[in-house]
Amino acid sequence: MNSVLVSAKQLVLARQGRLLSAPLCFSLQAGQAWHLVGANGSGKTTLLQTLVGLTMPAAGQLFWQGKPYAQWGDSLRAQWHYCGHTDALKSEWTLWENLLWQGRLMGRKLNLDEVTPVVQQMRLLPLLHLPVGQFSKGQQRRAALLGLQLHPRPLWLLDEPFSALDNQGAQLLVQWMDQQCDRGGAVIFTTHQSYPSLRCEPHTLQLTASVR
């Protein structure tokens, strides 16, 4: 296995036809955590969306384990978790129903025995059979992060993952991020707020807005 998970050559980010970044060249290795930083509008969210194929770059090329994205086809989507600003939960469904639905999307049939320990860690077990729409914002955020543990994947792409989390939730997320790096995965995240220290010291990827 190539120790470089994802890399970019002369990648230029764009949103709605507008260039956002100067060309980017980087290589993210297994076991690393990266913190994206930059001014508003520099392309942090757009970079995450580009890495998962939700947004096309204006120029440049992306590689997974040394091979261009196009050579991997649809199988590439099974290599990462993307957690965006929204929590991607159906508010009228219970947490358990949401987890079962997410499992089906991943091609897996979850059972209660494997789900319970992870839900318990996030302090959501008493809410398992309640509609997610009744949860607080922090509880919804914790629910949205459960898939990181229930469906292991090499790369986590987390956009403002600490948003609405209390200190205990933030501490647990950092613990999960450290564990992800320890087992040879990688994490790229953005945040505008302070967060507990990671044991695997994150690298900083500074995004610079393009000159207009």
N, CA, C and O of each residue as an XYZ file, in Angstrom:
848
protein
N       0.841     -1.200      0.000
C       0.000      0.000      0.000
C       0.876      1.250      0.000
O       1.827      1.345      0.776
N       0.558      2.199     -0.862
C       1.265      3.474     -0.911
C       0.998      4.242      0.376
O      -0.154      4.394      0.780
N       2.064      4.729      1.027
C       1.873      5.465      2.276
C       1.225      6.822      2.039
O       0.677      7.413      2.970
N       1.278      7.327      0.802
C       0.581      8.565      0.457
C      -0.846      8.207      0.065
O      -1.075      7.495     -0.913
N      -1.798      8.711      0.838
C      -3.186      8.408      0.535
C      -3.714      9.290     -0.590
O      -4.127      8.788     -1.636
N      -3.702     10.597     -0.378
C      -4.229     11.508     -1.390
C      -3.205     12.598     -1.655
O      -2.551     13.087     -0.734
N      -3.072     12.977     -2.925
C      -2.113     14.018     -3.289
C      -2.710     14.866     -4.404
O      -3.620     14.447     -5.119
N      -2.171     16.059     -4.524
C      -2.655     17.013     -5.528
C      -1.467     17.639     -6.242
O      -0.419     17.889     -5.647
N      -1.660     17.886     -7.539
C      -0.662     18.590     -8.345
C      -1.321     19.787     -9.011
O      -2.245     19.643     -9.811
N      -0.830     20.967     -8.668
C      -1.299     22.223     -9.277
C      -2.822     22.323     -9.243
O      -3.451     22.719    -10.224
N      -3.402     21.960     -8.107
C      -4.856     21.956     -7.950
C      -5.349     23.381     -7.703
O      -4.907     24.046     -6.767
N      -6.260     23.838     -8.545
C      -6.856     25.165     -8.391
C      -8.330     24.987     -8.068
O      -9.074     24.364     -8.825
N      -8.742     25.538     -6.939
C     -10.119     25.392     -6.476
C     -11.012     26.446     -7.109
O     -10.590     27.573     -7.368
N     -12.259     26.052     -7.351
C     -13.218     26.987     -7.935
C     -14.596     26.716     -7.361
O     -14.939     25.580     -7.034
N     -15.382     27.781     -7.244
C     -16.776     27.639     -6.823
C     -17.637     28.534     -7.701
O     -17.429     29.745     -7.776
N     -18.606     27.915     -8.361
C     -19.507     28.633     -9.270
C     -18.732     29.463    -10.293
O     -19.078     30.606    -10.595
N     -17.672     28.843    -10.812
C     -16.887     29.489    -11.853
C     -15.881     30.510    -11.371
O     -15.167     31.102    -12.180
N     -15.810     30.729    -10.067
C     -14.883     31.735     -9.526
C     -13.683     31.038     -8.897
O     -13.842     30.151     -8.058
N     -12.478     31.442     -9.305
C     -11.269     30.846     -8.756
C     -11.105     31.256     -7.296
O     -11.307     32.417     -6.938
N     -10.730     30.274     -6.447
C     -10.611     30.547     -5.014
C      -9.181     30.519     -4.507
O      -8.822     31.282     -3.610
N      -8.368     29.648     -5.073
C      -7.059     29.411     -4.461
C      -5.929     29.547     -5.463
O      -6.116     29.408     -6.672
N      -4.753     29.822     -4.923
C      -3.542     29.644     -5.698
C      -3.342     28.137     -5.896
O      -3.900     27.348     -5.133
N      -2.562     27.718     -6.896
C      -2.375     26.281     -7.135
C      -1.829     25.564     -5.899
O      -0.930     26.060     -5.221
N      -2.391     24.388     -5.625
C      -2.017     23.596     -4.456
C      -1.280     22.332     -4.881
O      -1.686     21.647     -5.819
N      -0.206     22.037     -4.188
C       0.500     20.769     -4.339
C       0.710     20.194     -2.936
O       1.310     20.844     -2.080
N       0.224     18.997     -2.708
C       0.394     18.395     -1.383
C       0.297     16.884     -1.477
O      -0.213     16.335     -2.453
N       0.803     16.218     -0.432
C       0.713     14.763     -0.302
C       0.375     14.435      1.143
O       1.160     14.721      2.046
N      -0.779     13.843      1.365
C      -1.223     13.435      2.698
C      -0.877     11.974      2.901
O      -1.327     11.115      2.144
N      -0.079     11.688      3.920
C       0.358     10.325      4.177
C      -0.511      9.650      5.225
O      -1.136     10.305      6.059
N      -0.536      8.335      5.161
C      -1.225      7.542      6.176
C      -0.657      7.888      7.550
O       0.555      8.033      7.709
N      -1.536      8.019      8.536
C      -1.112      8.334      9.895
C      -1.057      9.809     10.216
O      -0.718     10.187     11.338
N      -1.388     10.656      9.244
C      -1.310     12.101      9.455
C      -2.684     12.715      9.690
O      -3.697     12.216      9.201
N      -2.697     13.816     10.453
C      -3.867     14.682     10.580
C      -3.464     16.053     10.061
O      -2.389     16.556     10.387
N      -4.329     16.655      9.255
C      -4.077     17.978      8.692
C      -5.185     18.932      9.088
O      -6.368     18.598      9.023
N      -4.784     20.125      9.499
C      -5.725     21.189      9.827
C      -5.682     22.218      8.707
O      -4.652     22.854      8.486
N      -6.795     22.386      8.000
C      -6.872     23.405      6.951
C      -7.123     24.761      7.585
O      -8.036     24.916      8.396
N      -6.320     25.731      7.219
C      -6.507     27.086      7.730
C      -6.485     28.058      6.560
O      -5.908     27.779      5.509
N      -7.120     29.196      6.764
C      -7.161     30.219      5.732
C      -8.304     31.170      5.987
O      -9.225     30.860      6.744
N      -8.249     32.320      5.360
C      -9.296     33.323      5.531
C     -10.607     32.815      4.941
O     -10.619     31.890      4.129
N     -11.707     33.431      5.359
C     -12.994     33.111      4.761
C     -12.913     33.302      3.249
O     -12.392     34.306      2.762
N     -13.436     32.322      2.517
C     -13.400     32.405      1.070
C     -12.139     31.873      0.433
O     -11.997     31.931     -0.789
N     -11.214     31.351      1.233
C      -9.971     30.832      0.664
C     -10.132     29.416      0.119
O      -9.244     28.915     -0.571
N     -11.260     28.765      0.423
C     -11.525     27.477     -0.213
C     -11.427     26.256      0.671
O     -11.269     25.150      0.153
N     -11.514     26.404      1.989
C     -11.367     25.243      2.876
C     -12.477     24.208      2.630
O     -12.205     23.026      2.423
N     -13.718     24.675      2.659
C     -14.829     23.753      2.396
C     -14.776     23.235      0.969
O     -15.037     22.058      0.720
N     -14.438     24.114      0.033
C     -14.370     23.703     -1.371
C     -13.302     22.641     -1.586
O     -13.497     21.731     -2.391
N     -12.172     22.739     -0.880
C     -11.139     21.710     -1.011
C     -11.673     20.355     -0.553
O     -11.475     19.351     -1.236
N     -12.344     20.318      0.591
C     -12.897     19.052      1.069
C     -13.901     18.490      0.058
O     -13.895     17.292     -0.228
N     -14.752     19.349     -0.476
C     -15.747     18.893     -1.450
C     -15.091     18.455     -2.755
O     -15.591     17.553     -3.428
N     -13.985     19.081     -3.113
C     -13.261     18.675     -4.312
C     -12.603     17.317     -4.108
O     -12.577     16.496     -5.025
N     -12.081     17.080     -2.930
C     -11.432     15.801     -2.647
C     -12.403     14.632     -2.730
O     -11.999     13.510     -3.035
N     -13.687     14.886     -2.459
C     -14.671     13.795     -2.525
C     -15.499     13.832     -3.810
O     -16.453     13.068     -3.958
N     -15.139     14.711     -4.729
C     -15.796     14.717     -6.019
C     -17.105     15.458     -6.094
O     -17.822     15.338     -7.087
N     -17.440     16.225     -5.068
C     -18.676     17.008     -5.102
C     -18.513     18.302     -5.885
O     -19.495     18.874     -6.359
N     -17.281     18.762     -6.022
C     -16.962     19.982     -6.761
C     -15.773     19.693     -7.665
O     -14.820     19.031     -7.253
N     -15.827     20.178     -8.874
C     -14.726     19.967     -9.802
C     -13.706     21.101     -9.676
O     -14.091     22.261     -9.526
N     -12.421     20.782     -9.734
C     -11.408     21.840     -9.692
C     -11.346     22.589    -11.012
O     -11.760     22.079    -12.052
N     -10.822     23.805    -10.954
C     -10.626     24.583    -12.180
C      -9.440     24.056    -12.979
O      -9.407     24.159    -14.205
N      -8.464     23.489    -12.265
C      -7.262     22.964    -12.920
C      -6.568     22.016    -11.951
O      -6.881     21.969    -10.762
N      -5.620     21.265    -12.491
C      -4.840     20.374    -11.664
C      -5.385     18.960    -11.618
O      -6.355     18.628    -12.299
N      -4.743     18.131    -10.801
C      -5.090     16.721    -10.767
C      -5.003     16.180     -9.343
O      -4.165     16.609     -8.551
N      -5.884     15.235     -9.035
C      -5.893     14.564     -7.733
C      -5.529     13.093     -7.917
O      -5.879     12.463     -8.915
N      -4.813     12.565     -6.919
C      -4.368     11.170     -6.956
C      -4.739     10.471     -5.652
O      -4.666     11.064     -4.576
N      -5.132      9.218     -5.761
C      -5.338      8.369     -4.580
C      -4.322      7.240     -4.648
O      -4.323      6.452     -5.594
N      -3.458      7.164     -3.645
C      -2.382      6.173     -3.606
C      -1.585      6.155     -4.914
O      -1.218      5.097     -5.426
N      -1.333      7.347     -5.432
C      -0.458      7.477     -6.593
C      -1.129      7.339     -7.933
O      -0.488      7.570     -8.958
N      -2.413      6.966     -7.972
C      -3.132      6.806     -9.235
C      -4.170      7.907     -9.373
O      -4.832      8.249     -8.393
N      -4.329      8.469    -10.562
C      -5.348      9.510    -10.756
C      -6.732      9.030    -10.350
O      -7.078      7.860    -10.515
N      -7.505      9.949     -9.822
C      -8.862      9.610     -9.390
C      -9.626      8.831    -10.469
O     -10.304      7.849    -10.168
N      -9.513      9.269    -11.711
C     -10.313      8.681    -12.788
C     -10.043      7.189    -12.961
O     -10.919      6.451    -13.411
N      -8.848      6.743    -12.609
C      -8.512      5.334    -12.777
C      -9.183      4.437    -11.739
O      -9.246      3.221    -11.916
N      -9.675      5.026    -10.674
C     -10.301      4.237     -9.610
C     -11.793      4.028     -9.853
O     -12.359      3.035     -9.395
N     -12.421      4.932    -10.555
C     -13.854      4.803    -10.780
C     -14.651      4.977     -9.505
O     -14.207      5.646     -8.571
N     -15.834      4.372     -9.465
C     -16.732      4.542     -8.328
C     -16.200      3.930     -7.038
O     -16.640      4.309     -5.952
N     -15.259      2.990     -7.136
C     -14.733      2.336     -5.933
C     -14.036      3.331     -5.013
O     -13.875      3.077     -3.819
N     -13.625      4.463     -5.572
C     -12.897      5.445     -4.767
C     -13.764      6.022     -3.657
O     -13.248      6.415     -2.611
N     -15.078      6.076     -3.873
C     -15.968      6.680     -2.881
C     -15.988      5.910     -1.563
O     -16.379      6.455     -0.531
N     -15.574      4.668     -1.595
C     -15.560      3.853     -0.376
C     -14.306      4.086      0.462
O     -14.100      3.395      1.460
N     -13.466      5.043      0.079
C     -12.207      5.255      0.780
C     -12.270      6.371      1.812
O     -11.313      6.564      2.562
N     -13.380      7.116      1.868
C     -13.402      8.265      2.775
C     -14.765      8.466      3.414
O     -15.786      7.974      2.934
N     -14.743      9.209      4.515
C     -15.937      9.773      5.143
C     -15.862     11.290      4.986
O     -14.841     11.906      5.289
N     -16.953     11.881      4.511
C     -17.043     13.333      4.453
C     -18.164     13.776      5.381
O     -19.321     13.399      5.194
N     -17.817     14.576      6.380
C     -18.803     15.159      7.294
C     -18.810     16.667      7.057
O     -17.853     17.362      7.397
N     -19.894     17.163      6.472
C     -19.979     18.573      6.141
C     -20.623     19.404      7.231
O     -20.806     18.942      8.358
N     -20.968     20.648      6.881
C     -21.592     21.552      7.848
C     -22.924     21.001      8.338
O     -23.240     21.083      9.525
N     -23.700     20.442      7.419
C     -24.984     19.867      7.814
C     -24.767     18.433      8.290
O     -23.798     17.777      7.911
N     -25.688     17.963      9.126
C     -25.468     16.671      9.784
C     -25.988     15.470      9.001
O     -25.773     14.335      9.425
N     -26.666     15.682      7.869
C     -27.114     14.592      6.997
C     -27.936     13.548      7.747
O     -27.735     12.344      7.584
N     -28.860     14.028      8.569
C     -29.755     13.149      9.323
C     -31.199     13.497      8.966
O     -31.529     14.665      8.760
N     -32.045     12.490      8.895
C     -33.470     12.731      8.663
C     -34.145     12.983     10.006
O     -34.221     12.089     10.849
N     -34.633     14.205     10.197
C     -35.104     14.629     11.510
C     -36.313     13.843     11.996
O     -36.496     13.689     13.204
N     -37.154     13.335     11.073
C     -38.351     12.611     11.497
C     -38.055     11.151     11.849
O     -38.894     10.474     12.443
N     -36.881     10.671     11.490
C     -36.494      9.301     11.812
C     -35.811      9.265     13.175
O     -35.239     10.257     13.627
N     -35.882      8.111     13.816
C     -35.133      7.917     15.054
C     -33.643      7.787     14.719
O     -33.265      7.586     13.565
N     -32.822      7.905     15.743
C     -31.386      7.719     15.528
C     -31.113      6.322     14.980
O     -30.309      6.169     14.061
N     -31.761      5.316     15.521
C     -31.560      3.945     15.066
C     -31.946      3.799     13.597
O     -31.239      3.137     12.837
N     -33.055      4.407     13.189
C     -33.472      4.351     11.792
C     -32.459      5.056     10.889
O     -32.174      4.582      9.789
N     -31.918      6.183     11.348
C     -30.883      6.868     10.583
C     -29.641      5.990     10.420
O     -29.056      5.929      9.339
N     -29.249      5.320     11.486
C     -28.053      4.474     11.423
C     -28.267      3.279     10.500
O     -27.365      2.900      9.753
N     -29.459      2.684     10.549
C     -29.754      1.565      9.650
C     -29.709      2.019      8.188
O     -29.175      1.320      7.327
N     -30.277      3.200      7.924
C     -30.284      3.748      6.564
C     -28.859      4.023      6.093
O     -28.505      3.693      4.961
N     -28.036      4.627      6.959
C     -26.651      4.888      6.590
C     -25.902      3.591      6.326
O     -25.083      3.514      5.411
N     -26.187      2.566      7.136
C     -25.569      1.264      6.924
C     -25.903      0.688      5.554
O     -25.035      0.145      4.872
N     -27.174      0.811      5.155
C     -27.567      0.312      3.834
C     -26.840      1.061      2.726
O     -26.437      0.458      1.731
N     -26.668      2.376      2.887
C     -25.912      3.142      1.900
C     -24.470      2.650      1.791
O     -23.861      2.706      0.722
N     -23.936      2.170      2.908
C     -22.566      1.655      2.937
C     -22.498      0.183      2.528
O     -21.415     -0.399      2.473
N     -23.660     -0.419      2.238
C     -23.689     -1.827      1.858
C     -23.569     -2.769      3.036
O     -23.113     -3.901      2.878
N     -23.972     -2.319      4.222
C     -23.849     -3.139      5.425
C     -25.175     -3.175      6.168
O     -25.963     -2.231      6.112
N     -25.407     -4.282      6.863
C     -26.562     -4.401      7.731
C     -26.072     -4.329      9.176
O     -25.456     -5.269      9.678
N     -26.348     -3.215      9.833
C     -25.890     -3.026     11.207
C     -26.753     -3.829     12.165
O     -27.938     -4.057     11.919
N     -26.142     -4.250     13.257
C     -26.921     -4.875     14.323
C     -26.725     -4.084     15.609
O     -25.755     -3.341     15.756
N     -27.647     -4.253     16.522
C     -27.655     -3.438     17.736
C     -26.413     -3.657     18.578
O     -25.942     -2.728     19.234
N     -25.879     -4.856     18.574
C     -24.705     -5.159     19.405
C     -23.487     -4.340     18.984
O     -22.730     -3.888     19.843
N     -23.281     -4.139     17.682
C     -22.106     -3.367     17.252
C     -22.337     -1.869     17.372
O     -21.389     -1.101     17.536
N     -23.585     -1.456     17.292
C     -23.906     -0.032     17.362
C     -23.861      0.483     18.800
O     -23.411      1.601     19.049
N     -24.326     -0.329     19.735
C     -24.505      0.134     21.116
C     -23.247      0.730     21.740
O     -23.334      1.814     22.316
N     -22.068      0.078     21.658
C     -20.881      0.668     22.311
C     -20.506      2.039     21.759
O     -20.090      2.917     22.514
N     -20.649      2.228     20.446
C     -20.284      3.505     19.840
C     -21.282      4.589     20.236
O     -20.895      5.710     20.566
N     -22.564      4.248     20.201
C     -23.599      5.203     20.598
C     -23.437      5.577     22.067
O     -23.654      6.725     22.454
N     -23.050      4.587     22.884
C     -22.838      4.850     24.312
C     -21.684      5.824     24.515
O     -21.761      6.713     25.362
N     -20.611      5.659     23.737
C     -19.470      6.575     23.862
C     -19.896      8.014     23.612
O     -19.418      8.933     24.277
N     -20.785      8.206     22.664
C     -21.249      9.551     22.333
C     -22.418      9.993     23.215
O     -23.033     11.024     22.945
N     -22.725      9.244     24.241
C     -23.773      9.579     25.221
C     -25.138      9.760     24.553
O     -25.905     10.658     24.900
N     -25.418      8.882     23.587
C     -26.681      8.981     22.860
C     -27.568      7.749     23.035
O     -28.651      7.677     22.454
N     -27.116      6.781     23.830
C     -27.877      5.534     23.934
C     -29.311      5.747     24.423
O     -30.214      5.096     23.897
N     -29.569      6.621     25.400
C     -30.967      6.831     25.819
C     -31.839      7.447     24.728
O     -33.066      7.428     24.831
N     -31.210      7.997     23.679
C     -31.953      8.668     22.615
C     -32.079      7.810     21.358
O     -32.589      8.281     20.341
N     -31.628      6.576     21.411
C     -31.520      5.745     20.219
C     -32.833      5.608     19.461
O     -32.840      5.530     18.233
N     -33.940      5.579     20.190
C     -35.233      5.342     19.547
C     -36.126      6.594     19.558
O     -37.351      6.503     19.486
N     -35.480      7.759     19.651
C     -36.203      9.029     19.563
C     -35.912      9.697     18.221
O     -34.826      9.520     17.668
N     -36.874     10.470     17.685
C     -36.614     11.193     16.436
C     -35.463     12.177     16.608
O     -35.373     12.878     17.616
N     -34.595     12.217     15.620
C     -33.416     13.080     15.681
C     -33.815     14.551     15.751
O     -33.062     15.372     16.276
N     -34.980     14.887     15.231
C     -35.446     16.264     15.292
C     -35.660     16.771     16.700
O     -35.736     17.981     16.917
N     -35.759     15.861     17.670
C     -35.917     16.253     19.066
C     -34.576     16.462     19.768
O     -34.545     16.882     20.925
N     -33.474     16.176     19.086
C     -32.149     16.307     19.685
C     -31.725     17.782     19.709
O     -32.197     18.591     18.910
N     -30.828     18.108     20.641
C     -30.172     19.408     20.613
C     -29.176     19.430     19.459
O     -28.877     18.391     18.872
N     -28.658     20.627     19.133
C     -27.669     20.750     18.054
C     -26.423     19.920     18.348
O     -25.869     19.275     17.457
N     -25.992     19.943     19.597
C     -24.818     19.160     19.963
C     -25.064     17.668     19.834
O     -24.183     16.934     19.386
N     -26.247     17.208     20.219
C     -26.583     15.792     20.085
C     -26.667     15.382     18.622
O     -26.249     14.283     18.258
N     -27.202     16.256     17.787
C     -27.262     15.957     16.358
C     -25.860     15.863     15.762
O     -25.593     14.999     14.927
N     -24.974     16.744     16.188
C     -23.600     16.679     15.692
C     -22.934     15.380     16.116
O     -22.247     14.741     15.319
N     -23.133     14.987     17.373
C     -22.553     13.724     17.842
C     -23.123     12.541     17.058
O     -22.402     11.602     16.721
N     -24.430     12.599     16.771
C     -25.056     11.524     15.993
C     -24.455     11.442     14.592
O     -24.246     10.351     14.063
N     -24.181     12.596     14.001
C     -23.634     12.619     12.647
C     -22.226     12.038     12.582
O     -21.800     11.568     11.527
N     -21.508     12.066     13.688
C     -20.133     11.574     13.715
C     -20.037     10.072     13.971
O     -18.952      9.502     13.859
N     -21.139      9.423     14.310
C     -21.101      8.000     14.652
C     -20.567      7.139     13.511
O     -19.891      6.137     13.747
N     -20.871      7.531     12.277
C     -20.432      6.745     11.136
C     -18.923      6.612     11.025
O     -18.432      5.661     10.417
N     -18.183      7.545     11.600
C     -16.720      7.452     11.566
C     -16.234      6.163     12.203
O     -15.257      5.567     11.749
N     -16.920      5.733     13.258
C     -16.535      4.519     13.962
C     -17.259      3.285     13.431
O     -16.701      2.188     13.414
N     -18.489      3.468     13.003
C     -19.281      2.309     12.570
C     -18.863      1.790     11.199
O     -19.066      0.617     10.887
N     -18.276      2.667     10.379
C     -17.885      2.277      9.020
C     -16.452      2.738      8.762
O     -16.250      3.775      8.131
N     -15.465      2.000      9.230
C     -14.064      2.424      9.107
C     -13.660      2.651      7.653
O     -13.922      1.826      6.777
N     -13.016      3.791      7.425
C     -12.508      4.141      6.099
C     -11.171      4.858      6.267
O     -10.928      5.467      7.309
N     -10.303      4.795      5.260
C      -8.951      5.332      5.423
C      -8.869      6.834      5.670
O      -8.006      7.290      6.422
N      -9.760      7.612      5.044
C      -9.624      9.071      5.104
C     -10.889      9.699      5.655
O     -11.995      9.408      5.197
N     -10.712     10.572      6.652
C     -11.824     11.362      7.191
C     -11.644     12.804      6.735
O     -10.563     13.377      6.876
N     -12.708     13.387      6.187
C     -12.718     14.782      5.764
C     -13.809     15.483      6.563
O     -14.997     15.286      6.310
N     -13.403     16.295      7.521
C     -14.316     16.832      8.528
C     -14.359     18.357      8.444
O     -13.358     19.036      8.673
N     -15.534     18.875      8.112
C     -15.710     20.326      7.978
C     -16.386     20.854      9.242
O     -17.563     20.587      9.483
N     -15.639     21.597     10.036
C     -16.123     22.130     11.312
C     -16.718     21.040     12.213
O     -17.846     21.184     12.682
N     -15.979     19.957     12.461
C     -16.546     18.836     13.237
C     -16.791     19.167     14.701
O     -17.591     18.500     15.357
N     -16.110     20.194     15.228
C     -16.273     20.530     16.645
C     -17.442     21.476     16.894
O     -17.741     21.812     18.040
N     -18.098     21.901     15.825
C     -19.228     22.806     15.964
C     -20.319     22.181     16.822
O     -20.752     21.057     16.566
N     -20.766     22.920     17.852
C     -21.859     22.534     18.761
C     -21.489     21.442     19.746
O     -22.318     21.062     20.574
N     -20.264     20.922     19.683
C     -19.869     19.889     20.638
C     -19.475     20.515     21.972
O     -18.808     21.549     22.007
N     -19.893     19.881     23.073
C     -19.398     20.303     24.376
C     -17.998     19.744     24.571
O     -17.488     19.030     23.708
N     -17.377     20.062     25.694
C     -15.989     19.659     25.913
C     -15.824     18.142     25.883
O     -14.842     17.635     25.342
N     -16.776     17.422     26.458
C     -16.666     15.964     26.480
C     -16.776     15.379     25.073
O     -16.046     14.456     24.710
N     -17.702     15.935     24.290
C     -17.828     15.475     22.911
C     -16.592     15.778     22.093
O     -16.163     14.955     21.284
N     -16.012     16.963     22.295
C     -14.796     17.344     21.571
C     -13.627     16.451     21.966
O     -12.828     16.063     21.114
N     -13.522     16.124     23.249
C     -12.456     15.241     23.714
C     -12.572     13.862     23.071
O     -11.567     13.271     22.677
N     -13.799     13.349     22.966
C     -13.994     12.032     22.358
C     -13.665     12.063     20.876
O     -13.047     11.132     20.360
N     -14.069     13.118     20.187
C     -13.749     13.214     18.764
C     -12.247     13.235     18.545
O     -11.748     12.569     17.638
N     -11.522     13.985     19.357
C     -10.063     14.014     19.243
C      -9.479     12.623     19.492
O      -8.540     12.210     18.812
N     -10.029     11.911     20.456
C      -9.580     10.542     20.722
C      -9.799      9.664     19.493
O      -8.931      8.868     19.135
N     -10.947      9.806     18.852
C     -11.214      9.035     17.637
C     -10.254      9.417     16.512
O      -9.797      8.554     15.763
N      -9.952     10.700     16.393
C      -9.024     11.149     15.352
C      -7.632     10.566     15.588
O      -6.967     10.139     14.644
N      -7.192     10.547     16.847
C      -5.899      9.931     17.166
C      -5.905      8.445     16.815
O      -4.935      7.933     16.256
N      -6.986      7.759     17.141
C      -7.083      6.335     16.835
C      -7.064      6.096     15.324
O      -6.463      5.132     14.850
N      -7.727      6.980     14.573
C      -7.723      6.870     13.118
C      -6.305      6.952     12.576
O      -5.930      6.180     11.693
N      -5.519      7.880     13.097
C      -4.125      8.009     12.655
C      -3.282      6.820     13.107
O      -2.417      6.356     12.364
N      -3.526      6.326     14.316
C      -2.760      5.197     14.838
C      -2.931      3.942     13.984
O      -1.998      3.149     13.851
N      -4.109      3.762     13.412
C      -4.334      2.547     12.613
C      -4.008      2.752     11.130
O      -4.359      1.917     10.296
N      -3.342      3.855     10.805
C      -2.878      4.055      9.441
C      -3.821      4.821      8.552
O      -3.617      4.887      7.340
N      -4.868      5.410      9.144
C      -5.743      6.282      8.385
C      -5.231      7.711      8.428
O      -4.106      7.965      8.860
N      -6.058      8.638      7.979
C      -5.671     10.050      7.975
C      -6.916     10.901      8.149
O      -8.038     10.455      7.906
N      -6.690     12.148      8.579
C      -7.781     13.078      8.844
C      -7.417     14.444      8.277
O      -6.298     14.923      8.463
N      -8.371     15.071      7.583
C      -8.251     16.474      7.200
C      -9.456     17.189      7.795
O     -10.592     16.756      7.599
N      -9.222     18.277      8.520
C     -10.340     18.950      9.179
C     -10.175     20.458      9.136
O      -9.071     20.983      8.995
N     -11.305     21.137      9.261
C     -11.322     22.581      9.424
C     -11.983     22.891     10.764
O     -12.797     22.108     11.255
N     -11.644     24.002     11.338
C     -12.352     24.469     12.527
C     -12.044     25.944     12.735
O     -10.932     26.404     12.476
N     -13.053     26.682     13.210
C     -12.861     28.081     13.572
C     -12.767     28.255     15.083
O     -12.688     29.382     15.573
N     -12.775     27.159     15.819
C     -12.781     27.256     17.268
C     -11.645     26.428     17.855
O     -11.050     25.592     17.174
N     -11.358     26.671     19.115
C     -10.324     25.888     19.782
C     -10.808     24.458     19.948
O     -12.010     24.198     19.984
N      -9.864     23.538     20.050
C     -10.208     22.124     20.204
C      -9.117     21.456     21.039
O      -7.994     21.956     21.108
N      -9.445     20.325     21.676
C      -8.439     19.648     22.498
C      -7.245     19.203     21.655
O      -7.377     18.948     20.458
N      -6.099     19.115     22.285
C      -4.877     18.746     21.568
C      -4.941     17.301     21.092
O      -5.369     16.406     21.821
N      -4.511     17.098     19.864
C      -4.364     15.744     19.346
C      -2.999     15.200     19.747
O      -2.013     15.934     19.810
N      -2.963     13.916     20.014
C      -1.691     13.269     20.289
C      -0.844     13.231     19.018
O       0.370     13.435     19.063
N      -1.510     12.963     17.864
C      -0.798     13.045     16.585
C      -0.864     14.514     16.141
O      -1.874     14.966     15.600
N       0.200     15.228     16.375
C       0.240     16.670     16.112
C      -0.184     16.971     14.680
O       0.443     16.479     13.742
N      -1.234     17.770     14.489
C      -1.699     18.011     13.114
C      -0.754     18.925     12.338
O      -0.199     19.882     12.878
N      -0.590     18.605     11.067
C       0.093     19.494     10.148
C      -0.875     20.615      9.762
O      -2.091     20.446      9.847
N      -0.349     21.724      9.350
C      -1.187     22.846      8.918
C      -1.056     23.001      7.402
O       0.045     23.082      6.857
N      -2.215     23.038      6.739
C      -2.237     23.344      5.308
C      -2.890     24.689      5.149
O      -4.098     24.833      5.336
N      -2.078     25.687      4.797
C      -2.547     27.061      4.660
C      -3.067     27.287      3.250
O      -2.347     27.088      2.272
N      -4.323     27.705      3.153
C      -4.893     28.043      1.855
C      -4.790     29.534      1.629
O      -5.105     30.325      2.518
N      -4.355     29.920      0.454
C      -4.209     31.332      0.107
C      -5.150     31.635     -1.046
O      -5.129     30.971     -2.082
N      -5.965     32.643     -0.843
C      -6.926     33.017     -1.885
C      -6.182     33.423     -3.155
O      -5.094     33.996     -3.098
N      -6.781     33.121     -4.287
C      -6.165     33.483     -5.565
C      -6.168     34.992     -5.720
O      -7.021     35.682     -5.162
N      -5.220     35.494     -6.473
C      -5.154     36.918     -6.768
C      -6.169     37.224     -7.865
O      -6.120     36.635     -8.945
N      -7.092     38.149     -7.584
C      -8.144     38.457     -8.552
C      -7.772     39.703     -9.359
O      -8.533     40.125    -10.229
